[in-house]
Amino acid sequence: MLSTYKAVLKNNKLEWLDEVPAPLLPSQPMIDILQKIAESDGPGIDDPMTWQREMRQDRPLPGRTD
């Protein structure tokens, strides 16, 4: 069975909601990856709604013409 760990990413830091997971061999790579993501600058999205509007572009629907 897979383990889950509850955490929130705030200001490029992981804040654990439950106890910090013990460095278990199978889950340690996952913890390392999450920590690297938290320490990186990230995508730098200041306004998520504006970013989403910019990323979403209208495209033709399959089987329809303009």
mmCIF file as Biopython writes it, N, C-alpha, C and O atoms, coordinates in Angstrom:
data_model
#
loop_
_atom_site.group_PDB
_atom_site.id
_atom_site.type_symbol
_atom_site.label_atom_id
_atom_site.label_alt_id
_atom_site.label_comp_id
_atom_site.label_asym_id
_atom_site.label_entity_id
_atom_site.label_seq_id
_atom_site.pdbx_PDB_ins_code
_atom_site.Cartn_x
_atom_site.Cartn_y
_atom_site.Cartn_z
_atom_site.occupancy
_atom_site.B_iso_or_equiv
_atom_site.auth_seq_id
_atom_site.auth_asym_id
_atom_site.pdbx_PDB_model_num
ATOM 1   N N  . MET A ? 1  ? 0.849   -1.175 0.000   1.0 0.0 1  A 1 
ATOM 2   C CA . MET A ? 1  ? 0.000   0.000  0.000   1.0 0.0 1  A 1 
ATOM 3   C C  . MET A ? 1  ? 0.894   1.237  0.000   1.0 0.0 1  A 1 
ATOM 4   O O  . MET A ? 1  ? 1.901   1.290  0.706   1.0 0.0 1  A 1 
ATOM 5   N N  . LEU A ? 2  ? 0.510   2.231  -0.803  1.0 0.0 2  A 1 
ATOM 6   C CA . LEU A ? 2  ? 1.277   3.464  -0.888  1.0 0.0 2  A 1 
ATOM 7   C C  . LEU A ? 2  ? 0.973   4.373  0.297   1.0 0.0 2  A 1 
ATOM 8   O O  . LEU A ? 2  ? -0.155  4.428  0.786   1.0 0.0 2  A 1 
ATOM 9   N N  . SER A ? 3  ? 1.990   5.073  0.739   1.0 0.0 3  A 1 
ATOM 10  C CA . SER A ? 3  ? 1.811   6.041  1.819   1.0 0.0 3  A 1 
ATOM 11  C C  . SER A ? 3  ? 1.548   7.418  1.223   1.0 0.0 3  A 1 
ATOM 12  O O  . SER A ? 3  ? 2.028   7.737  0.136   1.0 0.0 3  A 1 
ATOM 13  N N  . THR A ? 4  ? 0.798   8.212  1.928   1.0 0.0 4  A 1 
ATOM 14  C CA . THR A ? 4  ? 0.577   9.595  1.503   1.0 0.0 4  A 1 
ATOM 15  C C  . THR A ? 4  ? 1.057   10.518 2.606   1.0 0.0 4  A 1 
ATOM 16  O O  . THR A ? 4  ? 1.007   10.182 3.789   1.0 0.0 4  A 1 
ATOM 17  N N  . TYR A ? 5  ? 1.519   11.681 2.198   1.0 0.0 5  A 1 
ATOM 18  C CA . TYR A ? 5  ? 2.022   12.675 3.131   1.0 0.0 5  A 1 
ATOM 19  C C  . TYR A ? 5  ? 1.349   13.996 2.813   1.0 0.0 5  A 1 
ATOM 20  O O  . TYR A ? 5  ? 1.315   14.419 1.657   1.0 0.0 5  A 1 
ATOM 21  N N  . LYS A ? 6  ? 0.820   14.641 3.823   1.0 0.0 6  A 1 
ATOM 22  C CA . LYS A ? 6  ? 0.111   15.904 3.612   1.0 0.0 6  A 1 
ATOM 23  C C  . LYS A ? 6  ? 1.064   17.063 3.872   1.0 0.0 6  A 1 
ATOM 24  O O  . LYS A ? 6  ? 1.660   17.178 4.943   1.0 0.0 6  A 1 
ATOM 25  N N  . ALA A ? 7  ? 1.190   17.928 2.850   1.0 0.0 7  A 1 
ATOM 26  C CA . ALA A ? 7  ? 2.051   19.101 2.964   1.0 0.0 7  A 1 
ATOM 27  C C  . ALA A ? 7  ? 1.489   20.202 2.081   1.0 0.0 7  A 1 
ATOM 28  O O  . ALA A ? 7  ? 0.745   19.938 1.137   1.0 0.0 7  A 1 
ATOM 29  N N  . VAL A ? 8  ? 1.850   21.428 2.396   1.0 0.0 8  A 1 
ATOM 30  C CA . VAL A ? 8  ? 1.450   22.584 1.605   1.0 0.0 8  A 1 
ATOM 31  C C  . VAL A ? 8  ? 2.723   23.300 1.182   1.0 0.0 8  A 1 
ATOM 32  O O  . VAL A ? 8  ? 3.652   23.452 1.976   1.0 0.0 8  A 1 
ATOM 33  N N  . LEU A ? 9  ? 2.763   23.739 -0.074  1.0 0.0 9  A 1 
ATOM 34  C CA . LEU A ? 9  ? 3.902   24.489 -0.576  1.0 0.0 9  A 1 
ATOM 35  C C  . LEU A ? 9  ? 3.644   25.967 -0.344  1.0 0.0 9  A 1 
ATOM 36  O O  . LEU A ? 9  ? 2.738   26.537 -0.951  1.0 0.0 9  A 1 
ATOM 37  N N  . LYS A ? 10 ? 4.432   26.601 0.530   1.0 0.0 10 A 1 
ATOM 38  C CA . LYS A ? 10 ? 4.285   28.028 0.828   1.0 0.0 10 A 1 
ATOM 39  C C  . LYS A ? 10 ? 5.654   28.687 0.736   1.0 0.0 10 A 1 
ATOM 40  O O  . LYS A ? 10 ? 6.613   28.257 1.378   1.0 0.0 10 A 1 
ATOM 41  N N  . ASN A ? 11 ? 5.727   29.742 -0.077  1.0 0.0 11 A 1 
ATOM 42  C CA . ASN A ? 11 ? 6.984   30.483 -0.203  1.0 0.0 11 A 1 
ATOM 43  C C  . ASN A ? 11 ? 8.168   29.571 -0.475  1.0 0.0 11 A 1 
ATOM 44  O O  . ASN A ? 11 ? 9.217   29.698 0.157   1.0 0.0 11 A 1 
ATOM 45  N N  . ASN A ? 12 ? 7.999   28.659 -1.408  1.0 0.0 12 A 1 
ATOM 46  C CA . ASN A ? 12 ? 9.047   27.726 -1.819  1.0 0.0 12 A 1 
ATOM 47  C C  . ASN A ? 12 ? 9.511   26.791 -0.707  1.0 0.0 12 A 1 
ATOM 48  O O  . ASN A ? 12 ? 10.637  26.297 -0.748  1.0 0.0 12 A 1 
ATOM 49  N N  . LYS A ? 13 ? 8.668   26.545 0.274   1.0 0.0 13 A 1 
ATOM 50  C CA . LYS A ? 13 ? 8.990   25.623 1.366   1.0 0.0 13 A 1 
ATOM 51  C C  . LYS A ? 13 ? 7.826   24.651 1.546   1.0 0.0 13 A 1 
ATOM 52  O O  . LYS A ? 13 ? 6.661   25.028 1.417   1.0 0.0 13 A 1 
ATOM 53  N N  . LEU A ? 14 ? 8.157   23.396 1.847   1.0 0.0 14 A 1 
ATOM 54  C CA . LEU A ? 14 ? 7.109   22.437 2.178   1.0 0.0 14 A 1 
ATOM 55  C C  . LEU A ? 14 ? 6.785   22.571 3.656   1.0 0.0 14 A 1 
ATOM 56  O O  . LEU A ? 14 ? 7.670   22.468 4.505   1.0 0.0 14 A 1 
ATOM 57  N N  . GLU A ? 15 ? 5.512   22.802 3.962   1.0 0.0 15 A 1 
ATOM 58  C CA . GLU A ? 15 ? 5.062   22.820 5.346   1.0 0.0 15 A 1 
ATOM 59  C C  . GLU A ? 15 ? 4.231   21.567 5.560   1.0 0.0 15 A 1 
ATOM 60  O O  . GLU A ? 15 ? 3.142   21.424 5.003   1.0 0.0 15 A 1 
ATOM 61  N N  . TRP A ? 16 ? 4.754   20.668 6.369   1.0 0.0 16 A 1 
ATOM 62  C CA . TRP A ? 16 ? 4.100   19.392 6.609   1.0 0.0 16 A 1 
ATOM 63  C C  . TRP A ? 16 ? 2.884   19.599 7.500   1.0 0.0 16 A 1 
ATOM 64  O O  . TRP A ? 16 ? 2.982   20.231 8.552   1.0 0.0 16 A 1 
ATOM 65  N N  . LEU A ? 17 ? 1.737   19.066 7.083   1.0 0.0 17 A 1 
ATOM 66  C CA . LEU A ? 17 ? 0.506   19.183 7.859   1.0 0.0 17 A 1 
ATOM 67  C C  . LEU A ? 17 ? 0.444   18.123 8.947   1.0 0.0 17 A 1 
ATOM 68  O O  . LEU A ? 17 ? -0.121  18.346 10.018  1.0 0.0 17 A 1 
ATOM 69  N N  . ASP A ? 18 ? 1.018   16.991 8.665   1.0 0.0 18 A 1 
ATOM 70  C CA . ASP A ? 18 ? 1.111   15.919 9.658   1.0 0.0 18 A 1 
ATOM 71  C C  . ASP A ? 18 ? 2.578   15.815 10.061  1.0 0.0 18 A 1 
ATOM 72  O O  . ASP A ? 18 ? 3.365   16.727 9.805   1.0 0.0 18 A 1 
ATOM 73  N N  . GLU A ? 19 ? 2.931   14.731 10.675  1.0 0.0 19 A 1 
ATOM 74  C CA . GLU A ? 19 ? 4.331   14.559 11.047  1.0 0.0 19 A 1 
ATOM 75  C C  . GLU A ? 19 ? 5.198   14.445 9.794   1.0 0.0 19 A 1 
ATOM 76  O O  . GLU A ? 19 ? 4.749   13.943 8.764   1.0 0.0 19 A 1 
ATOM 77  N N  . VAL A ? 20 ? 6.410   14.904 9.888   1.0 0.0 20 A 1 
ATOM 78  C CA . VAL A ? 20 ? 7.340   14.812 8.762   1.0 0.0 20 A 1 
ATOM 79  C C  . VAL A ? 20 ? 7.643   13.339 8.529   1.0 0.0 20 A 1 
ATOM 80  O O  . VAL A ? 20 ? 7.966   12.612 9.468   1.0 0.0 20 A 1 
ATOM 81  N N  . PRO A ? 21 ? 7.537   12.897 7.270   1.0 0.0 21 A 1 
ATOM 82  C CA . PRO A ? 21 ? 7.737   11.476 7.002   1.0 0.0 21 A 1 
ATOM 83  C C  . PRO A ? 21 ? 9.166   11.039 7.317   1.0 0.0 21 A 1 
ATOM 84  O O  . PRO A ? 21 ? 10.131  11.761 7.065   1.0 0.0 21 A 1 
ATOM 85  N N  . ALA A ? 22 ? 9.265   9.861  7.862   1.0 0.0 22 A 1 
ATOM 86  C CA . ALA A ? 22 ? 10.583  9.272  8.110   1.0 0.0 22 A 1 
ATOM 87  C C  . ALA A ? 22 ? 11.211  8.952  6.756   1.0 0.0 22 A 1 
ATOM 88  O O  . ALA A ? 22 ? 10.513  8.572  5.815   1.0 0.0 22 A 1 
ATOM 89  N N  . PRO A ? 23 ? 12.506  9.104  6.665   1.0 0.0 23 A 1 
ATOM 90  C CA . PRO A ? 23 ? 13.141  8.828  5.363   1.0 0.0 23 A 1 
ATOM 91  C C  . PRO A ? 23 ? 13.130  7.338  5.031   1.0 0.0 23 A 1 
ATOM 92  O O  . PRO A ? 23 ? 14.132  6.641  5.187   1.0 0.0 23 A 1 
ATOM 93  N N  . LEU A ? 24 ? 11.994  6.878  4.578   1.0 0.0 24 A 1 
ATOM 94  C CA . LEU A ? 24 ? 11.849  5.478  4.179   1.0 0.0 24 A 1 
ATOM 95  C C  . LEU A ? 24 ? 12.491  5.292  2.817   1.0 0.0 24 A 1 
ATOM 96  O O  . LEU A ? 24 ? 12.401  6.170  1.958   1.0 0.0 24 A 1 
ATOM 97  N N  . LEU A ? 25 ? 13.124  4.176  2.621   1.0 0.0 25 A 1 
ATOM 98  C CA . LEU A ? 25 ? 13.847  3.933  1.387   1.0 0.0 25 A 1 
ATOM 99  C C  . LEU A ? 25 ? 12.976  4.113  0.144   1.0 0.0 25 A 1 
ATOM 100 O O  . LEU A ? 25 ? 13.388  4.837  -0.763  1.0 0.0 25 A 1 
ATOM 101 N N  . PRO A ? 26 ? 11.793  3.494  0.051   1.0 0.0 26 A 1 
ATOM 102 C CA . PRO A ? 26 ? 11.000  3.656  -1.167  1.0 0.0 26 A 1 
ATOM 103 C C  . PRO A ? 26 ? 10.485  5.084  -1.368  1.0 0.0 26 A 1 
ATOM 104 O O  . PRO A ? 26 ? 10.325  5.513  -2.511  1.0 0.0 26 A 1 
ATOM 105 N N  . SER A ? 27 ? 10.218  5.835  -0.285  1.0 0.0 27 A 1 
ATOM 106 C CA . SER A ? 27 ? 9.616   7.162  -0.472  1.0 0.0 27 A 1 
ATOM 107 C C  . SER A ? 27 ? 10.650  8.275  -0.461  1.0 0.0 27 A 1 
ATOM 108 O O  . SER A ? 27 ? 10.301  9.418  -0.757  1.0 0.0 27 A 1 
ATOM 109 N N  . GLN A ? 28 ? 11.899  7.997  -0.136  1.0 0.0 28 A 1 
ATOM 110 C CA . GLN A ? 28 ? 12.898  9.055  -0.066  1.0 0.0 28 A 1 
ATOM 111 C C  . GLN A ? 28 ? 13.081  9.777  -1.405  1.0 0.0 28 A 1 
ATOM 112 O O  . GLN A ? 28 ? 13.184  11.003 -1.403  1.0 0.0 28 A 1 
ATOM 113 N N  . PRO A ? 29 ? 13.128  9.082  -2.546  1.0 0.0 29 A 1 
ATOM 114 C CA . PRO A ? 29 ? 13.236  9.819  -3.814  1.0 0.0 29 A 1 
ATOM 115 C C  . PRO A ? 29 ? 12.083  10.799 -4.025  1.0 0.0 29 A 1 
ATOM 116 O O  . PRO A ? 29 ? 12.293  11.901 -4.532  1.0 0.0 29 A 1 
ATOM 117 N N  . MET A ? 30 ? 10.878  10.411 -3.646  1.0 0.0 30 A 1 
ATOM 118 C CA . MET A ? 30 ? 9.734   11.304 -3.781  1.0 0.0 30 A 1 
ATOM 119 C C  . MET A ? 30 ? 9.911   12.542 -2.905  1.0 0.0 30 A 1 
ATOM 120 O O  . MET A ? 30 ? 9.623   13.660 -3.333  1.0 0.0 30 A 1 
ATOM 121 N N  . ILE A ? 31 ? 10.382  12.336 -1.685  1.0 0.0 31 A 1 
ATOM 122 C CA . ILE A ? 31 ? 10.598  13.453 -0.770  1.0 0.0 31 A 1 
ATOM 123 C C  . ILE A ? 31 ? 11.678  14.379 -1.328  1.0 0.0 31 A 1 
ATOM 124 O O  . ILE A ? 31 ? 11.541  15.600 -1.265  1.0 0.0 31 A 1 
ATOM 125 N N  . ASP A ? 32 ? 12.747  13.803 -1.872  1.0 0.0 32 A 1 
ATOM 126 C CA . ASP A ? 32 ? 13.823  14.605 -2.447  1.0 0.0 32 A 1 
ATOM 127 C C  . ASP A ? 32 ? 13.327  15.439 -3.624  1.0 0.0 32 A 1 
ATOM 128 O O  . ASP A ? 32 ? 13.678  16.612 -3.751  1.0 0.0 32 A 1 
ATOM 129 N N  . ILE A ? 33 ? 12.513  14.832 -4.481  1.0 0.0 33 A 1 
ATOM 130 C CA . ILE A ? 33 ? 11.975  15.551 -5.635  1.0 0.0 33 A 1 
ATOM 131 C C  . ILE A ? 33 ? 11.070  16.690 -5.185  1.0 0.0 33 A 1 
ATOM 132 O O  . ILE A ? 33 ? 11.174  17.805 -5.695  1.0 0.0 33 A 1 
ATOM 133 N N  . LEU A ? 34 ? 10.191  16.418 -4.240  1.0 0.0 34 A 1 
ATOM 134 C CA . LEU A ? 34 ? 9.304   17.469 -3.738  1.0 0.0 34 A 1 
ATOM 135 C C  . LEU A ? 34 ? 10.099  18.606 -3.099  1.0 0.0 34 A 1 
ATOM 136 O O  . LEU A ? 34 ? 9.751   19.777 -3.251  1.0 0.0 34 A 1 
ATOM 137 N N  . GLN A ? 35 ? 11.152  18.262 -2.394  1.0 0.0 35 A 1 
ATOM 138 C CA . GLN A ? 35 ? 11.980  19.284 -1.766  1.0 0.0 35 A 1 
ATOM 139 C C  . GLN A ? 35 ? 12.676  20.140 -2.822  1.0 0.0 35 A 1 
ATOM 140 O O  . GLN A ? 35 ? 12.772  21.356 -2.659  1.0 0.0 35 A 1 
ATOM 141 N N  . LYS A ? 36 ? 13.166  19.521 -3.906  1.0 0.0 36 A 1 
ATOM 142 C CA . LYS A ? 36 ? 13.800  20.281 -4.988  1.0 0.0 36 A 1 
ATOM 143 C C  . LYS A ? 36 ? 12.802  21.212 -5.653  1.0 0.0 36 A 1 
ATOM 144 O O  . LYS A ? 36 ? 13.141  22.348 -5.986  1.0 0.0 36 A 1 
ATOM 145 N N  . ILE A ? 37 ? 11.576  20.745 -5.848  1.0 0.0 37 A 1 
ATOM 146 C CA . ILE A ? 37 ? 10.534  21.599 -6.434  1.0 0.0 37 A 1 
ATOM 147 C C  . ILE A ? 37 ? 10.266  22.780 -5.516  1.0 0.0 37 A 1 
ATOM 148 O O  . ILE A ? 37 ? 10.140  23.915 -5.977  1.0 0.0 37 A 1 
ATOM 149 N N  . ALA A ? 38 ? 10.180  22.517 -4.228  1.0 0.0 38 A 1 
ATOM 150 C CA . ALA A ? 38 ? 9.897   23.580 -3.267  1.0 0.0 38 A 1 
ATOM 151 C C  . ALA A ? 38 ? 11.023  24.599 -3.209  1.0 0.0 38 A 1 
ATOM 152 O O  . ALA A ? 38 ? 10.768  25.786 -3.004  1.0 0.0 38 A 1 
ATOM 153 N N  . GLU A ? 39 ? 12.262  24.161 -3.384  1.0 0.0 39 A 1 
ATOM 154 C CA . GLU A ? 39 ? 13.404  25.063 -3.304  1.0 0.0 39 A 1 
ATOM 155 C C  . GLU A ? 39 ? 13.658  25.818 -4.597  1.0 0.0 39 A 1 
ATOM 156 O O  . GLU A ? 39 ? 14.385  26.812 -4.597  1.0 0.0 39 A 1 
ATOM 157 N N  . SER A ? 40 ? 13.069  25.363 -5.701  1.0 0.0 40 A 1 
ATOM 158 C CA . SER A ? 40 ? 13.270  26.058 -6.975  1.0 0.0 40 A 1 
ATOM 159 C C  . SER A ? 40 ? 12.425  27.321 -7.010  1.0 0.0 40 A 1 
ATOM 160 O O  . SER A ? 40 ? 11.526  27.506 -6.190  1.0 0.0 40 A 1 
ATOM 161 N N  . ASP A ? 41 ? 12.719  28.172 -7.955  1.0 0.0 41 A 1 
ATOM 162 C CA . ASP A ? 41 ? 11.949  29.406 -8.087  1.0 0.0 41 A 1 
ATOM 163 C C  . ASP A ? 41 ? 10.550  29.147 -8.617  1.0 0.0 41 A 1 
ATOM 164 O O  . ASP A ? 41 ? 9.673   30.004 -8.505  1.0 0.0 41 A 1 
ATOM 165 N N  . GLY A ? 42 ? 10.337  27.998 -9.180  1.0 0.0 42 A 1 
ATOM 166 C CA . GLY A ? 42 ? 9.023   27.667 -9.708  1.0 0.0 42 A 1 
ATOM 167 C C  . GLY A ? 42 ? 8.725   28.434 -10.977 1.0 0.0 42 A 1 
ATOM 168 O O  . GLY A ? 42 ? 9.594   29.129 -11.504 1.0 0.0 42 A 1 
ATOM 169 N N  . PRO A ? 43 ? 7.517   28.316 -11.469 1.0 0.0 43 A 1 
ATOM 170 C CA . PRO A ? 43 ? 7.170   28.969 -12.729 1.0 0.0 43 A 1 
ATOM 171 C C  . PRO A ? 43 ? 6.980   30.481 -12.609 1.0 0.0 43 A 1 
ATOM 172 O O  . PRO A ? 43 ? 6.887   31.159 -13.633 1.0 0.0 43 A 1 
ATOM 173 N N  . GLY A ? 44 ? 6.919   31.019 -11.418 1.0 0.0 44 A 1 
ATOM 174 C CA . GLY A ? 44 ? 6.784   32.465 -11.257 1.0 0.0 44 A 1 
ATOM 175 C C  . GLY A ? 44 ? 5.421   32.994 -11.693 1.0 0.0 44 A 1 
ATOM 176 O O  . GLY A ? 44 ? 5.346   34.008 -12.387 1.0 0.0 44 A 1 
ATOM 177 N N  . ILE A ? 45 ? 4.370   32.335 -11.303 1.0 0.0 45 A 1 
ATOM 178 C CA . ILE A ? 45 ? 3.020   32.768 -11.660 1.0 0.0 45 A 1 
ATOM 179 C C  . ILE A ? 45 ? 2.532   33.721 -10.589 1.0 0.0 45 A 1 
ATOM 180 O O  . ILE A ? 45 ? 2.236   33.314 -9.466  1.0 0.0 45 A 1 
ATOM 181 N N  . ASP A ? 46 ? 2.449   35.014 -10.951 1.0 0.0 46 A 1 
ATOM 182 C CA . ASP A ? 46 ? 1.994   36.011 -9.988  1.0 0.0 46 A 1 
ATOM 183 C C  . ASP A ? 46 ? 0.478   36.019 -9.848  1.0 0.0 46 A 1 
ATOM 184 O O  . ASP A ? 46 ? -0.055  36.112 -8.742  1.0 0.0 46 A 1 
ATOM 185 N N  . ASP A ? 47 ? -0.211  35.921 -10.985 1.0 0.0 47 A 1 
ATOM 186 C CA . ASP A ? 47 ? -1.671  35.949 -10.982 1.0 0.0 47 A 1 
ATOM 187 C C  . ASP A ? 47 ? -2.172  34.687 -11.691 1.0 0.0 47 A 1 
ATOM 188 O O  . ASP A ? 47 ? -2.188  34.646 -12.921 1.0 0.0 47 A 1 
ATOM 189 N N  . PRO A ? 48 ? -2.577  33.671 -10.952 1.0 0.0 48 A 1 
ATOM 190 C CA . PRO A ? 48 ? -2.963  32.404 -11.572 1.0 0.0 48 A 1 
ATOM 191 C C  . PRO A ? 48 ? -4.104  32.533 -12.580 1.0 0.0 48 A 1 
ATOM 192 O O  . PRO A ? 48 ? -4.107  31.835 -13.595 1.0 0.0 48 A 1 
ATOM 193 N N  . MET A ? 49 ? -5.072  33.412 -12.317 1.0 0.0 49 A 1 
ATOM 194 C CA . MET A ? 49 ? -6.207  33.543 -13.250 1.0 0.0 49 A 1 
ATOM 195 C C  . MET A ? 49 ? -5.749  34.125 -14.581 1.0 0.0 49 A 1 
ATOM 196 O O  . MET A ? 49 ? -6.175  33.657 -15.637 1.0 0.0 49 A 1 
ATOM 197 N N  . THR A ? 50 ? -4.891  35.136 -14.547 1.0 0.0 50 A 1 
ATOM 198 C CA . THR A ? 50 ? -4.372  35.720 -15.785 1.0 0.0 50 A 1 
ATOM 199 C C  . THR A ? 50 ? -3.531  34.698 -16.531 1.0 0.0 50 A 1 
ATOM 200 O O  . THR A ? 50 ? -3.643  34.578 -17.751 1.0 0.0 50 A 1 
ATOM 201 N N  . TRP A ? 51 ? -2.690  33.959 -15.814 1.0 0.0 51 A 1 
ATOM 202 C CA . TRP A ? 51 ? -1.855  32.931 -16.423 1.0 0.0 51 A 1 
ATOM 203 C C  . TRP A ? 51 ? -2.715  31.890 -17.127 1.0 0.0 51 A 1 
ATOM 204 O O  . TRP A ? 51 ? -2.412  31.476 -18.246 1.0 0.0 51 A 1 
ATOM 205 N N  . GLN A ? 52 ? -3.803  31.465 -16.456 1.0 0.0 52 A 1 
ATOM 206 C CA . GLN A ? 52 ? -4.675  30.450 -17.061 1.0 0.0 52 A 1 
ATOM 207 C C  . GLN A ? 52 ? -5.320  30.984 -18.332 1.0 0.0 52 A 1 
ATOM 208 O O  . GLN A ? 52 ? -5.400  30.270 -19.332 1.0 0.0 52 A 1 
ATOM 209 N N  . ARG A ? 53 ? -5.781  32.232 -18.306 1.0 0.0 53 A 1 
ATOM 210 C CA . ARG A ? 53 ? -6.396  32.815 -19.513 1.0 0.0 53 A 1 
ATOM 211 C C  . ARG A ? 53 ? -5.382  32.880 -20.659 1.0 0.0 53 A 1 
ATOM 212 O O  . ARG A ? 53 ? -5.728  32.614 -21.810 1.0 0.0 53 A 1 
ATOM 213 N N  . GLU A ? 54 ? -4.140  33.230 -20.346 1.0 0.0 54 A 1 
ATOM 214 C CA . GLU A ? 54 ? -3.117  33.305 -21.384 1.0 0.0 54 A 1 
ATOM 215 C C  . GLU A ? 54 ? -2.778  31.924 -21.936 1.0 0.0 54 A 1 
ATOM 216 O O  . GLU A ? 54 ? -2.512  31.781 -23.130 1.0 0.0 54 A 1 
ATOM 217 N N  . MET A ? 55 ? -2.786  30.903 -21.074 1.0 0.0 55 A 1 
ATOM 218 C CA . MET A ? 55 ? -2.435  29.554 -21.500 1.0 0.0 55 A 1 
ATOM 219 C C  . MET A ? 55 ? -3.547  28.897 -22.318 1.0 0.0 55 A 1 
ATOM 220 O O  . MET A ? 55 ? -3.288  28.109 -23.227 1.0 0.0 55 A 1 
ATOM 221 N N  . ARG A ? 56 ? -4.787  29.240 -21.977 1.0 0.0 56 A 1 
ATOM 222 C CA . ARG A ? 56 ? -5.918  28.658 -22.697 1.0 0.0 56 A 1 
ATOM 223 C C  . ARG A ? 56 ? -6.126  29.435 -23.985 1.0 0.0 56 A 1 
ATOM 224 O O  . ARG A ? 56 ? -6.378  30.639 -23.959 1.0 0.0 56 A 1 
ATOM 225 N N  . GLN A ? 57 ? -6.024  28.764 -25.073 1.0 0.0 57 A 1 
ATOM 226 C CA . GLN A ? 57 ? -6.231  29.407 -26.364 1.0 0.0 57 A 1 
ATOM 227 C C  . GLN A ? 57 ? -7.352  28.670 -27.077 1.0 0.0 57 A 1 
ATOM 228 O O  . GLN A ? 57 ? -7.441  27.442 -27.046 1.0 0.0 57 A 1 
ATOM 229 N N  . ASP A ? 58 ? -8.199  29.454 -27.716 1.0 0.0 58 A 1 
ATOM 230 C CA . ASP A ? 58 ? -9.268  28.823 -28.478 1.0 0.0 58 A 1 
ATOM 231 C C  . ASP A ? 58 ? -8.654  28.047 -29.634 1.0 0.0 58 A 1 
ATOM 232 O O  . ASP A ? 58 ? -7.710  28.504 -30.278 1.0 0.0 58 A 1 
ATOM 233 N N  . ARG A ? 59 ? -9.194  26.894 -29.877 1.0 0.0 59 A 1 
ATOM 234 C CA . ARG A ? 59 ? -8.743  26.074 -30.989 1.0 0.0 59 A 1 
ATOM 235 C C  . ARG A ? 59 ? -9.975  25.502 -31.672 1.0 0.0 59 A 1 
ATOM 236 O O  . ARG A ? 59 ? -11.024 25.348 -31.046 1.0 0.0 59 A 1 
ATOM 237 N N  . PRO A ? 60 ? -9.850  25.191 -32.938 1.0 0.0 60 A 1 
ATOM 238 C CA . PRO A ? 60 ? -11.018 24.633 -33.629 1.0 0.0 60 A 1 
ATOM 239 C C  . PRO A ? 60 ? -11.409 23.283 -33.026 1.0 0.0 60 A 1 
ATOM 240 O O  . PRO A ? 60 ? -10.562 22.467 -32.662 1.0 0.0 60 A 1 
ATOM 241 N N  . LEU A ? 61 ? -12.695 23.085 -32.938 1.0 0.0 61 A 1 
ATOM 242 C CA . LEU A ? 61 ? -13.197 21.814 -32.431 1.0 0.0 61 A 1 
ATOM 243 C C  . LEU A ? 61 ? -13.140 20.774 -33.542 1.0 0.0 61 A 1 
ATOM 244 O O  . LEU A ? 61 ? -13.329 21.113 -34.711 1.0 0.0 61 A 1 
ATOM 245 N N  . PRO A ? 62 ? -12.883 19.520 -33.202 1.0 0.0 62 A 1 
ATOM 246 C CA . PRO A ? 62 ? -12.819 18.475 -34.219 1.0 0.0 62 A 1 
ATOM 247 C C  . PRO A ? 62 ? -14.129 18.358 -34.986 1.0 0.0 62 A 1 
ATOM 248 O O  . PRO A ? 62 ? -15.210 18.357 -34.395 1.0 0.0 62 A 1 
ATOM 249 N N  . GLY A ? 63 ? -14.023 18.258 -36.298 1.0 0.0 63 A 1 
ATOM 250 C CA . GLY A ? 63 ? -15.197 18.082 -37.127 1.0 0.0 63 A 1 
ATOM 251 C C  . GLY A ? 63 ? -15.954 19.373 -37.427 1.0 0.0 63 A 1 
ATOM 252 O O  . GLY A ? 63 ? -17.019 19.328 -38.042 1.0 0.0 63 A 1 
ATOM 253 N N  . ARG A ? 64 ? -15.428 20.515 -37.006 1.0 0.0 64 A 1 
ATOM 254 C CA . ARG A ? 64 ? -16.096 21.793 -37.277 1.0 0.0 64 A 1 
ATOM 255 C C  . ARG A ? 64 ? -15.168 22.707 -38.055 1.0 0.0 64 A 1 
ATOM 256 O O  . ARG A ? 64 ? -13.946 22.666 -37.914 1.0 0.0 64 A 1 
ATOM 257 N N  . THR A ? 65 ? -15.791 23.527 -38.875 1.0 0.0 65 A 1 
ATOM 258 C CA . THR A ? 65 ? -15.011 24.559 -39.603 1.0 0.0 65 A 1 
ATOM 259 C C  . THR A ? 65 ? -15.425 25.915 -39.088 1.0 0.0 65 A 1 
ATOM 260 O O  . THR A ? 65 ? -16.469 26.058 -38.452 1.0 0.0 65 A 1 
ATOM 261 N N  . ASP A ? 66 ? -14.606 26.909 -39.362 1.0 0.0 66 A 1 
ATOM 262 C CA . ASP A ? 66 ? -14.903 28.262 -38.887 1.0 0.0 66 A 1 
ATOM 263 C C  . ASP A ? 66 ? -16.234 28.646 -39.393 1.0 0.0 66 A 1 
ATOM 264 O O  . ASP A ? 66 ? -16.703 29.752 -39.121 1.0 0.0 66 A 1 
#
